[in-house]
Amino acid sequence: MKISVLGCGRWGSCIAWYLDRIGHQVVSCGLADTPELIQLMNARRNDYLLYPDSIEVTSDHAYAINRAEVIIISISAQHLRSYMSTIAAHNLAGKTIVLCMKGIEESTGMRLSRVVAEFVDESQTPIAVWVGPGHPQDYVRGIPNCMVIDSDNDAVKAELVRRFSSELIRFYIGTDLVGSEIGAAAKNVIGIAAGMLDGQGYTSIKGALMSRGTREIARLIKAAGGNELSAYGLCHLGDYEATLFSPWSHNRQYGESYIRGEQFEKLAEGVYTSKALLKMAQSLGVELPITRAVYNILFLHHDPHKELNALFTRSIKEEF
């Protein structure tokens, strides 16, 4: 299968490496002036992995798009709309778009697949999402994991799962696109909260954060028309180890750095996702106390210690 991966950051480069590894014809495409692409062009490696000679690296988006059967997009979630306005100038009919990114559009509260749907005819250009746990640092060492591919197009997601599965990644067929997208995006917000707890020396209560965070997001998924059980699957709870505990999690690292007053320069999608989730929750009438606490700390500059402690002094209620 001819696959073009648009975006060559940490996850985009890992996807290109993985799909080449299992036998697909892969082009890795990025913006010409970005350090990530320049490094891959010059050294064919980055901080995480080495590209084999079989992966073609380019900044020519027209070429990458036109030759592809499947277009995988792995960029910052908040840049997706402007990115789609550019690539939609090419003929996307007959191709499948797979989003390998986790977020909600901050300005609208929209799921990312719905942003893409504004630029394509889904009957001709199906949209899928690829979500779930895992870090490039583990995959390149041969440590396996499980992930999910979801879409409103049953035939497309079944075919993608069949073609993308291997001994390294076991894919499941998703059955709830709404839940898969919201759950995958929301885990980054819970990851920031986990990092904040780490930064305060409260690591032992991350178990409670996991339990209540999952319940919070389950309510949001249900209100948005999805299956609340999706929050307990791979898209959200299944990704918690990689997001709430892993030393490689950008969102967890961001939260910990914030508490310690340190700069964190890498992308933490959960920052703007907290804002986007609250926008979505407000329109649906859902209360998100953990997400609200993260937002209050990051955007309203509330005291982190008081804000997080307030989560544990809320009114008494039944667990379920």
ZINOR-V596330 format. One record per residue. N is the residue number from 1. SS is DSSP state (H for helix, E for strand, L for the rest). Layout:
BEGIN
N,SS  N,SS
END
This chain:
BEGIN
1,L  2,E  3,E  4,E  5,E  6,E  7,L  8,L  9,L  10,H  11,H  12,H  13,H  14,H  15,H  16,H  17,H  18,H  19,H  20,H  21,H  22,L  23,L  24,L  25,E  26,E  27,E  28,E  29,E  30,L  31,L  32,L  33,L  34,L  35,H  36,H  37,H  38,H  39,H  40,H  41,H  42,H  43,H  44,L  45,E  46,L  47,L  48,L  49,L  50,E  51,L  52,L  53,L  54,L  55,L  56,E  57,E  58,E  59,L  60,L  61,H  62,H  63,H  64,H  65,H  66,H  67,L  68,L  69,L  70,E  71,E  72,E  73,E  74,L  75,L  76,L  77,H  78,H  79,H  80,H  81,H  82,H  83,H  84,H  85,H  86,H  87,H  88,L  89,L  90,L  91,L  92,L  93,L  94,L  95,L  96,E  97,E  98,E  99,E  100,L  101,L  102,L  103,L  104,E  105,L  106,L  107,L  108,L  109,L  110,L  111,E  112,H  113,H  114,H  115,H  116,H  117,H  118,L  119,L  120,L  121,L  122,L  123,L  124,L  125,L  126,L  127,E  128,E  129,E  130,E  131,E  132,E  133,L  134,L  135,L  136,H  137,H  138,H  139,H  140,L  141,L  142,L  143,L  144,L  145,E  146,E  147,E  148,E  149,E  150,E  151,E  152,L  153,L  154,H  155,H  156,H  157,H  158,H  159,H  160,H  161,H  162,H  163,H  164,H  165,L  166,L  167,L  168,L  169,E  170,E  171,E  172,E  173,E  174,L  175,L  176,L  177,H  178,H  179,H  180,H  181,H  182,H  183,H  184,H  185,H  186,H  187,H  188,H  189,H  190,H  191,H  192,H  193,H  194,H  195,H  196,H  197,H  198,H  199,H  200,L  201,L  202,L  203,H  204,H  205,H  206,H  207,H  208,H  209,H  210,H  211,H  212,H  213,H  214,H  215,H  216,H  217,H  218,H  219,H  220,H  221,H  222,H  223,H  224,L  225,L  226,L  227,L  228,H  229,H  230,H  231,H  232,H  233,L  234,L  235,L  236,L  237,H  238,H  239,H  240,H  241,H  242,H  243,H  244,H  245,H  246,L  247,L  248,L  249,L  250,H  251,H  252,H  253,H  254,H  255,H  256,H  257,H  258,H  259,H  260,H  261,L  262,L  263,L  264,L  265,L  266,L  267,L  268,L  269,L  270,H  271,H  272,H  273,H  274,H  275,H  276,H  277,H  278,H  279,H  280,H  281,H  282,H  283,H  284,H  285,L  286,L  287,L  288,L  289,H  290,H  291,H  292,H  293,H  294,H  295,H  296,H  297,H  298,H  299,H  300,L  301,L  302,L  303,L  304,H  305,H  306,H  307,H  308,H  309,H  310,H  311,L  312,L  313,L  314,L  315,L  316,L  317,L  318,L  319,L  320,L
END
